[in-house]
């Protein structure tokens, strides 16, 4: 049926109603109708509801007319829509023959003129300035940047407005909208780039210096001090604990170990009053 226009009908045996359509690719259009109906996504709500209600087995595809004059296919379709009353008394979503089912899906179909190659007035031209070489590159619109330079995504927009910029530059370049690109704006970018860091060239105060640890100042700890530090790390320098039977421990960790606990957490909770006993004993700090 190549180069032949087909006017077809989708007929429901139970309701005796039609959906009328036309195509020069009848087999593909038929498969598309069935696929969309099964997915519950058909553009004709009336046909979709009937399909859901009665089931696929009660619908038939019928060839109503064939025509060699493809230009008149919609005239033939309109004739059958009127003849079978497939809009008022059937499943067509529109009473007029349409060139595509997309017209029923999209309310803006054919309402906008096709782009004749004229750039949109809303496009914002972009300029990039290479910090090292001074090379200037112009782009007609934002998306063109990523098309020309695949490694640069839309993140360059984060530094395109210096007053709100999250970054000063990206990929070694300053970024501007073309309307903002001038010597004054370029100077602001370089001033911001070359501005010293907050701590650069500043002398630390005496209070800050005193807070630096003794080890970083190069002071060597005595052996006794090192021993006390190691004991503290092992939990041996903690408060002493006494058990209800009179046994005394030098730390919570040693007490927990003595009564068979894997960690000292439950004993710590007990000492804070969260439990009445721990391991069958009552513990207190000395």
N, C-alpha and C positions, 0 to 999 in steps of 0.2 A: 504493500500500500504506500510505497514511497512517492512523494510529490502528489499525493492524493489527500484532499481534505475530507475528514470524516466528522459527521455530526452524530454523536452517540447519545444514548440514554442509559441512566442507571435506574432500573425498574424494581420496585418493591412488590413482590407477589401478593403479600398480605394486605397492604394498604392501597395497592393499585395506583401508586403515585410515581412520578418521574423526576429525575434530575437530568437536565439536558446540558451537554457541553460539546466542544468541538476541538479538533487538533489535527495536525498533519503528522503527528507521531502517536497514533492511537494506542499502540501496545504499551508505550512508555507512560502515556497519560493514565491508562487503565491501572497499571501497576502502582502509579503514584497515588491514585485515589484509594486503592485498597490499603496501601501502606499507611496513609494518613488516617484512614478510618480505624484501622487496627490500633494505631497509637493514640486515638481519641484527639486528633489534632486537625481534623478536616475544617476547611474554611467555611463550609455551609453547616451552620449549627443545626438546621432542620434535618439535613441528611444524616449528620452524626448522631442525633438523638434517635432517629428511626433505626439506624444501624445498631446502636446499643440496645434498643428495645426488642427488635425482631431477630437480630443475628445475621451473620454473613450468608448463610445458606438460603435466605429468602430474598436475595438481591441478584439481579441479572444485568449484564452489560449487553446492550443491543446497538447495532449499527443502524441508525435511522436514515442516513443519506450519505452518499459519496459524491464528491465534486472535484473535477480537474481544475476548475478556476478557483485557486486558493484565495484570491482577493475577495471572493464572494462567500467565503466560508461563514463569516459572521452574520451575513444576511440570511443564510440558510439556517444557522443556529437560532436566530431570532424568530424565524418562521415556526420552527418546532417548539420553541418556548411558548409562543402565543397559542399554537395549535393544541398543545398538551396541557396548557395552563400550569406549567411547572413552577411558576413563581407563586401565584395565589393558592393554587391547589396542589403544589408539589414541593420539591426540595431545593429549588434554586434560591440562592441568597439574594440575587438581583433580578429584576424583571427585564433588564437589557442584556444582550449578549456582550461579553467582555473578552478582550484579547488575551487575558491571562488570569489564572486563579489568584495571582498575587494581588490583584485589585481588591479582592474580597478580604485578603489578609492585612493589607496595609492601607489605612485610610488616607495616606499621603501619596498613594500611587498616582503618577502622572501629574501631580499638583505642582511639583517643582520643575523648572526647566533644566534640561541636561547641561552639565558644565561644558562650555564651549572652549575650554582651555584658558579662560580668564581667571586669574588668581582671586580668591575671596578677599573682600575688603577687611575682614577680621584677622587676616594673617599678619603676624608680627615679624618683620625681618630681624635677623640676629647677626651680631658681629662678634668675632673672636679675635683676641690680640695675643700673640705669642710673647711671653715675658722675656725669653732669651733672645729671640731673633728680631722681634718687632714686626713680624709678619701679621698682616690683617687679612682675615677671611670673612667673606660676606655670605649669608644664607638668606634665602627668600622667605622662609618660614621655620618655625621651631622644629617640626618633625624632620626637616631636611638635614639637620645636624646629624641625627642618628643614621640617616640613609647614607650619607657621605662618609662619616666616621663611625664604623660599626662598634668601636670600643667605647663610644660616648653615648650614654643613655640620657634619659630626661633629668638626671640629677644635676646637670649643669644649670637648670633653672633655679637651683638653690643659691646660686651666687650671681644671678643676673641683675638683681636690684641691690645695690650696695647698702641702702638704708635698712633693708630687711634680710640681708644676706646671711646664710648660715656658714658659707665658705667665701673666701676672698677670690680663689681661683680654682680651676679644675683642669687636670692634665696639662699643667704648665701654661694655662691660658686664662686671660680675663674674658668675661662674657658680658655683653651688653645687648639691649635692644637697640636697633639702629638709630632710633630717634634720640637715645640718650648717649650715643657715642660721640665724645668730644674731648678736647685736651684737658679740660677741668676735671671731668669724670675719670679720665685716665690717670691724672695726677693723684686723685683721691685713692685710687686703687694702689698705686705705688707707695703712697704715704702709709697706707694701712698695712701693706706687705712688709715695709721696712721698719715699722714701729717696733721699738724694743720690747722684749718680753717684760712682764710685770716685775720679775726678780732680777733682770739683767742690770748689772752695774750697781746694785744696792748692797750696802753693808748690813750684815746681820746685827740685830740689836744684842746687847749684853744678856738680856733675859732669854733670848732665843738660843744664844750660845750656851748658856747655863743648862738649858734643857737637853742639850746633846748628851748622849750617854757617855759615861766615863771610858768605856771600851773604845768608842770611836775617837776619843781624844788621845788615846794611846796610853792611858793609865793602866798599870798592871795590878790586878787584884792580888791580895795576899792569899796564901794557901788556906787559912782559916775561913776567909770570906768565900773562896771558891767552894769549900766544903759545905758551908751553910747554904749556898745557892743550890748545890746539887741535892742537898737534903730537902729543900723546899720544892724542887722539881719532882722529887719522889714522894712528896706528901708527908715527909717525916717531920717537917717543921710546923705541922698543924697543931690545933688545940688538943690537949689530952682528954681522954674519955674514960669514964668509969662504968663498969657493968654492975648490974643489980646484986651480983654475988660478991662484989668487992674488988674484982680484978680491974687493974688500971692499964690503959693503953696510951702510947705516946701520940697516936694519930687515929683518925677514923679508918684509914686504909688498913692499918694493922689489926684493928678490931674486927673489921668486916672479914678479913682473911681468916682470922682465928675461929669465927663461927661458921665458916664454910660458904661465904657469899662470893660470887664471881666479881662483883663490883661493889663500891661503897655507896651507890645511889640510894638504895632502900634504907641504909643506916642513916644517911644524911637526912632523908625525909623523916625518919623516926625521931631524930634529934631536934627537928623543927616542929615536932608535935603533930605530924600527919598520920602517925600510927601509934598504937598503945605499946606494942612490943616489936622486937626485931630478932628473929632467930630464937624466940622463946625467952628473951631477956629484955630488961629495961636498961637503956643507956642514958647517961647524962654527961655534959661537959664538966670538967673539974674547974 
